Amino acid sequence: MTNRRIIFGNHMARAAALFLLAGLVFLCPSNARASEPYAVTLTKHLTLHQSYPADAALYAIEGDVIIRLRIEKDGEISAFSFVLDPGHPLLRESVMKMLAAASPVPAPPETLFGKDTALDYMFPIAFRMELTPGSLIAIDRAFQQAVKEAFEGK
């Protein structure tokens, strides 16, 4: 089994800047101080490649997504999975296009690895026609549950 550390980054569509300013970037305690700038850099990089699919917008298709990425030392995304599936093929396809366009991501600093060979990064995305406090709370709850499960090893 590959050794890795888990970094959690929080992004919710147009509200990303507010979350970054509020410091809502979730990290493993063992590497929190060194990881925060990289988590912000990675979140910004992924956000640049994110888009709401035109067909999904046309039919008002919405969904929340949480993806888990495995990032190698050179910035290659070696694996990804849906922790929370968006529930619609158009949204799934948009996530996969984002990852293809964003890869490789900026290489993580060597200080994050130690004996670890890869980083796991969890990234939430809200595909919403309009973000409301309720929709932000819903994806935040799903994200917090995913964080809890990751730390419990589920």
Summary of the structure (lengths in Angstrom):
residues: 154
radius of gyration: 14.9
end to end distance: 15.3
largest distance: 47.6
contacts: 453
relative contact order: 0.24
helix: 47%
strand: 22%
